Amino acid sequence: MSYRQSCSLKIIALSLFRGLDMLGITQTRIKEINCSSCDHNAITSIAKSFQDFDFYNKEIINVSSFVQKVIESFSKPMQEILADMGKGSGPDVLIIKDMPVDTLLSEHDDLAEKVRNKSRHSEVALSSFCVLMGGLLQREESSHQPGYIQQIHPLRSYKQESSGRGAEPLPFHAENVFIEDSPSFLALVCLTGQKNVRTELVGVKDILSFLDEATINMLRKPIYTIRSADGFAPKQLENTAVIHGVDSWIISRIYEEDRIHTSDPDGQIAVANLKNAITQAKSCYVSFVELKPGTAVIFSNGVGLDTPAGVLHGRSGKISIEPNNNSKISMQRWLQRACIKVPYALN
């Protein structure tokens, strides 16, 4: 059977996965759930209590009253699935639909105005995910918005950039792999969606399945320099492996674009092979979700327990930054993001 025939057979499985469009049977563990009435009420209630809290510059997970409300208010199923994710034994990707979301956001055109005038549903949701996963919220110190929660929203002056503040598509990547302490998980909540702009995912295991053992072993050598992407201050992590272990976790520092470099000839061949493997995995295994208001997605950031796991993410489609037909207000796609770090040394 040819490679193309194999992919065609996998495409037949497309309709078997409920709610998520896929091109093949991936090794990535993906789960989709609806936000229960209990969890919906928990987010709404906590948001009212912490409406005036500065979620962006203060560590809400250090506020004992917040943590207590989260543990007391969220349903047992939600607590269990997020705890499993934090331990590396749950799904690699969790999609949560029908969460409470701010309304009348279109009344404010400026992003800073939107953030100031919104309620705190999404901030509470992201912070609660972190608490229930047993993690810490990470500041993005090298980002253009170095807070605990970031805005994924196009800015007109950066519209041609492939970044969280740009409007162009995003190549596949793991988040912040150019720093030593890259996040374990990434969580996104959609506030404003846009048709045909999709968050795409491809599993690390699926990528590595197209590589031979010699290439993978070469990628494990600490001979690479990994450079920051658009939207970040210039920074690079030197003398690192592309795939390496920390305690019992395996971290994958992978970019689709040209940000992994080495002077070692064999290492350069390994990087070229990795890029080809990404191309092959994309043709068979890419999954995507078109985020709508009130939808959250949490995924492992190229981090796996015991074996290389996690997912790379990207964005297809170009975000519109022009006003829609019914209003003078720009209806740009708007997500909020949180980087979550869990302790690697787990029981």
C-alpha positions in Angstrom: 0.0 0.0 0.0 1.4 3.4 -1.0 1.7 6.3 1.4 -1.0 8.2 -0.4 -3.4 5.2 -0.3 -2.7 4.9 3.4 -3.7 8.5 4.0 -6.8 8.0 1.9 -8.0 5.2 4.1 -7.4 7.3 7.2 -9.5 10.1 5.7 -12.5 7.7 5.7 -12.3 7.8 9.5 -13.1 11.5 9.4 -16.8 11.2 10.2 -16.2 8.9 13.2 -14.8 11.6 15.4 -17.7 13.7 16.9 -17.4 17.4 16.7 -13.7 17.7 15.5 -12.7 17.6 11.8 -9.7 15.3 11.3 -7.7 13.9 8.4 -6.6 10.7 10.0 -6.5 8.5 13.0 -4.1 10.3 15.2 -2.1 9.0 18.2 -3.1 12.2 20.0 -5.7 11.7 22.7 -8.4 14.2 22.1 -11.5 14.6 24.2 -14.5 17.0 23.8 -16.9 17.8 26.6 -19.7 20.3 27.2 -19.5 22.7 30.1 -22.0 21.4 32.7 -24.5 23.7 34.4 -22.5 23.3 37.6 -19.2 24.4 36.0 -21.0 27.2 34.1 -22.4 28.5 37.4 -19.0 28.2 39.1 -17.3 30.4 36.5 -20.1 33.0 36.6 -20.2 33.1 40.4 -16.4 33.3 40.9 -16.2 36.0 38.1 -18.6 38.2 40.1 -16.5 37.8 43.3 -13.2 38.7 41.5 -14.4 41.3 39.0 -11.9 43.8 40.2 -8.9 41.5 40.5 -6.0 42.2 38.2 -5.6 38.7 36.6 -2.9 39.9 34.3 -0.3 41.2 36.7 -1.1 39.4 40.0 -1.0 35.7 40.8 -4.6 34.7 41.4 -3.7 31.1 42.2 -1.9 32.4 45.3 -5.1 33.9 46.6 -6.5 31.2 48.9 -10.1 32.4 48.7 -10.0 31.9 44.9 -8.4 28.5 45.1 -11.0 27.4 47.7 -13.9 28.6 45.6 -12.6 26.8 42.6 -12.2 23.5 44.5 -15.6 23.8 46.1 -17.5 25.0 43.0 -16.4 23.0 40.0 -17.9 19.6 39.3 -16.2 16.4 40.1 -15.9 15.3 36.5 -14.2 18.6 35.5 -11.8 18.3 38.5 -10.9 14.7 37.6 -10.2 15.3 33.9 -8.1 18.3 34.5 -6.2 16.6 37.4 -5.5 13.7 35.0 -4.2 16.1 32.4 -1.9 17.7 34.9 -0.5 14.3 35.8 0.1 13.4 32.2 -2.4 10.6 32.2 -5.4 12.5 30.8 -6.1 13.6 27.2 -3.5 15.5 25.2 -6.2 17.9 24.0 -9.4 18.9 25.9 -12.1 20.9 24.2 -14.8 22.4 26.4 -17.8 23.9 24.8 -20.7 26.2 26.0 -18.7 28.0 28.7 -20.1 31.4 29.8 -18.7 34.3 27.8 -18.8 38.0 28.0 -21.5 39.8 26.0 -21.6 43.1 24.2 -17.9 43.0 23.7 -18.4 44.7 20.3 -19.3 48.0 22.0 -15.6 48.6 22.4 -13.3 48.8 19.5 -9.9 49.3 21.2 -8.5 46.1 22.7 -7.5 47.7 26.0 -11.1 49.0 26.3 -12.4 45.5 25.7 -10.2 44.1 28.4 -11.1 46.8 30.9 -14.9 46.6 30.4 -15.4 42.9 30.1 -16.4 40.7 33.0 -13.9 38.1 34.1 -15.5 34.9 32.9 -12.6 33.9 30.7 -9.9 35.0 33.2 -11.6 32.9 35.9 -11.9 29.9 33.5 -8.2 30.0 32.6 -7.1 30.4 36.1 -9.4 27.7 37.4 -8.1 25.2 34.8 -4.6 25.9 36.2 -5.7 25.3 39.8 -7.4 22.1 38.9 -4.4 20.8 36.9 -2.1 21.5 39.9 -0.1 24.0 37.9 1.2 27.5 38.0 0.4 30.3 35.6 3.6 31.5 33.8 4.3 35.0 32.8 5.6 35.4 29.2 8.6 37.7 30.0 9.8 37.9 26.5 6.4 38.6 25.0 4.9 41.9 24.0 2.4 41.4 26.8 4.3 39.8 29.7 1.3 39.0 31.9 -0.2 35.8 33.4 -3.0 35.9 30.8 -2.4 37.2 27.2 -4.7 38.5 24.4 -4.6 36.7 21.1 -6.0 39.6 19.0 -4.7 41.3 15.9 -3.3 44.8 16.2 -3.4 46.9 13.1 0.3 47.8 13.2 1.3 44.1 13.3 -1.3 42.7 11.0 1.3 41.2 8.6 3.0 39.3 11.5 2.5 35.6 12.2 1.9 35.9 15.9 -0.7 36.3 18.6 -0.9 40.1 17.8 -0.8 39.5 14.0 -3.4 38.6 11.4 -1.4 36.1 9.3 -1.6 32.3 9.6 0.7 30.7 12.2 3.0 27.8 11.4 3.0 24.8 13.7 5.0 25.2 16.8 5.3 24.4 20.5 4.8 27.4 22.8 7.9 29.3 24.1 10.4 26.5 23.5 13.1 29.0 23.1 13.2 29.4 26.9 14.4 26.7 29.3 11.2 26.6 31.3 8.7 26.3 28.6 5.0 25.7 29.6 3.6 22.2 30.1 0.2 23.1 28.8 -1.5 25.9 26.8 -5.1 27.0 27.4 -7.2 29.1 25.1 -10.7 30.6 25.6 -12.5 32.1 22.6 -14.3 35.5 23.1 -14.9 36.4 19.5 -14.6 33.9 16.7 -14.2 34.2 13.0 -15.4 31.8 10.4 -12.7 29.8 8.6 -10.0 30.8 11.0 -9.0 27.6 12.8 -6.7 26.4 15.6 -4.9 23.5 14.1 -3.1 20.7 16.0 -0.7 17.9 15.1 0.6 15.4 17.6 4.3 15.1 18.3 4.0 11.2 18.3 2.5 11.5 14.8 5.4 13.6 13.6 8.0 11.3 15.2 6.4 8.3 13.6 7.9 9.5 10.2 11.4 9.6 11.6 13.9 6.7 12.0 15.7 6.0 15.3 19.0 7.5 14.2 17.3 10.9 13.4 15.4 10.9 16.8 18.7 10.1 18.6 20.4 13.0 16.8 17.5 15.3 17.8 18.2 14.3 21.5 21.7 15.7 21.4 22.2 19.2 23.1 23.7 20.8 19.9 20.9 23.1 18.8 20.0 26.7 19.2 16.3 27.5 19.1 15.3 31.1 18.4 12.2 33.1 19.4 9.3 33.6 17.0 7.5 36.7 15.8 5.8 38.7 18.6 8.6 38.0 21.1 11.7 39.9 22.0 14.7 38.3 20.3 15.9 35.5 22.4 17.4 32.0 22.0 18.0 28.9 23.9 21.5 27.5 23.2 23.1 24.0 23.6 19.7 22.3 23.9 18.2 19.2 22.5 15.1 19.3 20.3 13.7 16.3 22.2 14.9 15.8 25.7 13.8 14.6 29.1 13.3 16.4 32.4 12.7 14.0 35.2 10.0 11.7 33.9 8.7 14.1 31.2 9.8 14.3 27.6 9.9 17.8 26.1 9.8 18.5 22.4 11.1 21.9 21.2 9.7 21.8 17.7 9.0 24.6 15.2 7.7 24.1 11.7 9.4 27.3 10.6 13.2 27.9 10.4 14.0 28.5 14.1 16.1 25.4 15.0 19.7 25.8 14.1 23.0 23.9 14.6 26.5 23.9 13.1 26.7 20.1 13.3 26.2 18.6 9.8 24.4 15.6 11.1 22.2 17.8 13.2 21.3 19.9 10.2 20.2 16.7 8.4 18.1 15.8 11.4 16.4 19.2 11.4 15.7 18.8 7.7 14.2 15.3 8.3 12.1 16.7 11.1 10.7 19.4 8.8 9.8 16.7 6.3 8.2 14.6 9.0 6.0 17.6 10.0 4.9 18.0 6.4 4.0 14.3 6.2 2.2 14.3 9.6 0.2 17.4 8.4 -1.0 15.5 5.3 -2.4 12.7 7.4 -3.0 13.7 11.0 -3.9 17.4 11.4 -7.0 18.1 13.5 -8.6 21.5 13.8 -11.2 23.3 15.8 -12.9 26.5 14.6 -13.2 28.2 18.0 -16.5 29.9 18.8 -17.3 32.2 21.7 -17.5 30.1 24.9 -15.2 27.4 23.6 -12.0 26.5 25.4 -9.1 24.2 24.3 -6.3 23.0 26.5 -3.5 21.0 25.1 -0.1 19.6 26.1 2.7 21.8 24.9 5.0 19.2 23.3 5.3 17.6 26.7 4.6 14.0 27.5 5.0 11.6 30.4 7.6 8.9 29.8 7.3 9.1 25.9 7.5 12.1 23.5 3.9 13.4 23.4 2.0 16.7 23.3 0.9 18.6 20.3 2.1 21.4 18.1 -0.5 24.1 17.3 -0.9 26.7 14.5 -3.6 28.9 13.0 -5.0 28.6 9.5 -6.8 31.4 7.8 -6.1 35.2 7.9 -7.9 37.2 10.5 -10.0 40.1 9.3 -9.2 43.5 11.0 -11.8 45.4 9.0 -15.3 46.4 10.4 -18.0 44.0 9.6 -21.0 44.9 7.3 -23.4 45.8 10.2 -21.2 47.9 12.4 -18.3 50.3 12.4 -16.7 48.2 15.1 -14.0 45.7 14.1 -15.1 42.2 14.9 -11.6 40.6 15.1 -11.1 37.2 16.4 -10.1 37.4 20.0 -8.8 34.6 22.3 -7.3 34.7 25.7 -4.3 32.5 26.5 -2.7 31.1 29.6 0.6 29.2 29.8 0.4 26.5 32.5 3.4 24.8 34.1 3.0 21.6 36.1 5.7 20.2 38.3 7.6 17.5 36.4 8.5 15.5 39.5 5.1 13.8 40.2 4.1 10.9 42.3 
